Amino acid sequence: EGTIQIDFSELPSDESQLFIDGNLNLLQLALSNILLNACKYSNHQMVKVSVTSNQGRVSVSVIDEGIGIPDEEQQHIFEPFFRASNTGEFNGHGVGLPLTLNIIRLHKGSIGIRSEENVGTEINIMIPVSEL
């Protein structure tokens, strides 16, 4: 097995912009699911993570250079037990992304995806910042 490099390329200088109200364990699980998928499907390439804050929302973007998701299957990736047709050689059950979506929605956030097969995937999570 090779080594995967995770690049935290963009982080805000003012961490006070990153405070959100929520369940720490659930949010860690959601972010862990996204990072683990990026690493698993990246073919040992770099995974880039950026964290930004604007317009009252914290945005986390995770980009990999992996196998990507076929266009016609992208609409199904948040459905329980769905696995893309090109994931056969990788272990999984199709529960991580649906769980992540529910966690993000529980925190009044949203999740989006852009993917191209054999190029990679970008997952963006946005969650409102807490009102201090």
C-alpha positions, 0 to 999 in steps of 0.5 A, spaced: 500 500 500 502 506 498 502 513 502 496 518 501 498 525 502 493 530 505 494 537 503 490 542 508 492 548 503 487 553 505 485 554 512 482 561 515 487 565 519 481 567 524 479 561 527 473 564 530 470 564 524 469 557 524 465 556 530 459 552 529 454 549 534 453 542 533 455 535 536 462 534 535 462 526 535 457 526 529 461 532 525 467 528 526 464 522 523 461 526 517 468 529 516 471 522 517 467 519 512 468 524 507 476 524 508 476 516 508 472 516 501 477 521 498 483 517 501 480 510 499 478 512 492 484 516 490 489 511 487 494 513 492 494 520 490 494 527 494 487 529 497 486 536 498 482 539 503 480 547 504 476 550 510 473 557 508 468 561 512 464 566 508 457 569 508 455 566 515 457 559 513 463 554 514 465 550 508 469 544 507 472 542 501 475 535 500 478 534 493 481 527 490 484 525 484 481 518 484 476 514 480 471 519 480 463 517 480 460 515 473 455 521 471 449 517 471 450 514 478 452 521 481 444 522 483 444 516 487 450 516 491 447 519 497 442 513 497 443 508 503 447 502 500 448 504 493 455 503 491 458 506 484 459 501 479 466 502 478 468 501 486 468 493 486 475 492 488 474 497 494 471 495 500 464 498 503 457 498 504 454 504 501 452 507 508 457 512 509 455 518 504 447 517 506 449 518 514 454 524 512 448 527 509 443 526 514 449 529 519 450 535 515 442 536 514 441 535 522 446 541 523 442 545 518 448 544 512 448 542 505 453 537 501 454 538 494 458 533 489 462 534 483 465 528 480 468 526 473 470 518 472 477 517 472 479 524 474 476 525 481 471 528 486 470 534 490 465 534 496 463 540 499 460 541 506 457 547 508 454 549 515 452 555 518 457 558 523 454 559 530 452 566 533 456 568 538 
